[in-house]
C-alpha cells in the first residue's frame, strides 16, 4: 500500500484537537444587528468550514430559522446573546437532523430558558452540553484509530493499485455506519420526547 495511514490519522486527530466551541462568555452582551450577527458567527465558527468559501451563517438562513420557529424573532431588528446560543445549537444540529426534529428538540429549551435571567439560564445549559461533548474527544480518537486499523485488514486480495482506494472506502463505510446508527438513535430519542405545548398551540 502506498497510502500513508499514519499521516492520514495524524491529520484527522489534529482536526479533532482543533475542535472547540464558542464559550458563552465570549458572546457579546450587547444586541447585534443582522450583519453583526452573521459576521460574529462566520468568524467564530471558521474552523468548522470544509471549504474556504463555505457559508457558516447568512441573513437568509437566520430568517428561515425564525420563519420555521426554530429561533425567536429579533427585538427591534436586534439579536441578543440567547439568539446566538440558539443559532449555534441549530448550526450543529442541522447537519444531521430535520427542521421538524430540531424544532421539537429546541422548542422546550426556548420556552423555558430563552431570555431567562434567574436560576438555570440558557447559557448554563449551552456551556454544560458543549463541555460534555468535548470530554468525548479521547474516546473518539481511540475509536478512529481502531476503525483505521480494521480498514487495513479488508480487501487484502485486491490488486495493489486498488488498495488505497479500497482502504479509504472501507474506512469511510465503517465511520458512516457508526454515524448512521447514532442518527437513528437520536431520532428515536426525539420521537420519545413529548410534544412541546407551544408547538401544539401553533398547530391549532
N, C-alpha and C positions, 0 to 999 in steps of 0.2 A: 504494500500500500504506500502510495506517495503522499497521501494526505497526512498532515501533521496533527494528530489527535491532541497532543499536549498544548499546542498553540491555540487550537480551537477552544479547548476547555478553559485555558487561561483567559482567553478573550471573553468568554461567556461569564466566567466568575468575576472578572474585572468589571463587567457591566453590572452585575448584581451588587458589587461593592459600592458602585456609584448610586445605587438606589437610595432615595431619600424622599421625604415629603415636606410640604410647606408647613412649618410649625405655625400653630395658631398665633403665637406671639410675634411672628414675622409678618402677619397680615396687618395692614394699616388700620388704625382705629377711626379713620375718617372715611366718610362715604365717598364712593367713586362714581364718576360718570362712566358711560359705556366704554369710551375709548381708553380711559384709565384702567378700567376693569380688564379689558382684553389684553392690554399691554402688560399688566401685572401677571396674568395667567400665562401668557406667552413666554415671558422672561423667567418665571419661577418654575415652569414645567418644561423648560427647554430640553432637559436631559432625557425626556421621555419620547422625543421625536425619533422616528425611524429614519426619515429623510429630512434634510435641512430645510426644505420648503413645505413640510407638513404644517398644517394649521392646528394649533392647540385649542384655541377658543376664538370664535368670531362673533360679530354682532348678531348674525343670522342664527347661529347656534343658541346663543343666550335667549334670544327672542322666542325661538322654538321651544326651549325648555320651559319658559314661562307660559307659552301658549298651551303646552301639554300638561300644565300643572305640576311640573317637576320642581319648579322654582317659584317662590313667591314674587309678586311683581315689585319693581323698584319703587322707592318713595321719592316723588318729585324727580324722577329720572336718575336717581342715585341708588347705588348698591352698597349695602353695609357689609360688615365682616361676616355675618352669618350667611349672606348671599354667596360670598366667596367660598365658605366652607361647604355649602351645599353643591356649588359648582364643581368643586374638587371631587366630592363623592360621585357626582354624575359623570365626570370625566373618566374616572376609572371604571365605574360600573358599565358604562355604555359600550365598552369593548367586548362584553360577553353577555349582557342582559338586554332584554327588550325594554322599550319605553314603559310598557304596562308593568313589567316586573320592577323596574326602578321606582315607578310611582308607588307601587304597593309597599316597597321596602322603605322608601324615604318619607312617605306620607305621614305616618305616625311620628317620625322624628321631627318633621316640620311643625306638625300640630302642637306637639308638647314642648319643644325646645327652641324653636326659631324665635330669636329676639327675646329669649328669657334671660333675665338679669340676676335672678337669685336662685339658690340651690344648684342642682346639676344643670349646667349650660351646654349648649351645642358644642362649644369649643372644647369642653371637658370630654365629651363623647368622642369627638373627632380625634383629639390627641391620643386618647386611650386606644382607639381602634387601629390607628396607624402605627403606634408604638408596638402593639401586639403583633401586627403583621411583620414588622421588621425583625422581630425576635425569631422569626421562622427562617431567617437567611441561612444560618448554619446548617439546618436540616435540608434546605433547598439545595445548597451546594453539594452536599453528600449525595442527594438523590440524582442530581445531574451527572455527577461523576460515575455513579453506578450505571445509569442508563447509557452513558457514552461507552463504557466498557462492555456492556451487554451487546451494544450495536456492533462492536468489533467482532463478536463471535458469530454474527449472522452472515449468510451468503458467502461462506468461505470457498464454495465451489465455483464462484463466478470468475470470469476472466479478470485478469489483473487490471485491465484498462477500465473495467466497470466497477471495481470495488470501492473507489472513493465515493462515487455517486450512491451506490447501494448502502454504504456505511451511513452517509448523511440521511438517506431515505429511511433506513431503519431507526436511526436516532430520532428523526422528526416524527415518525409513526408512534414511537414509544411515548414521546412527550405529548403528542396530540391525543393519544388515548387517555393519558392522565388528565389532560385539560378537559376532554370531553366528559369523562366520568365526574369530575369536580363540578362542571357546569350542570350536569344532571342533578347532582346532589343539591346544588344551590337552588335550582328551580323547584325541586321537591320541597325544600325548606320554605321557600317563598309561598308555595301552594298551601302549606300548612298554617301560614300566618293568617290571623283573622283580618277581614277587610276593614280598612280604616273608616271610621264614621264619616269623615269629611268626603271620602270618595262616594259613599252611599248617597249622601246628600246631593252631590253633583250629578248623580245619575237620574235623580227624580225630575 
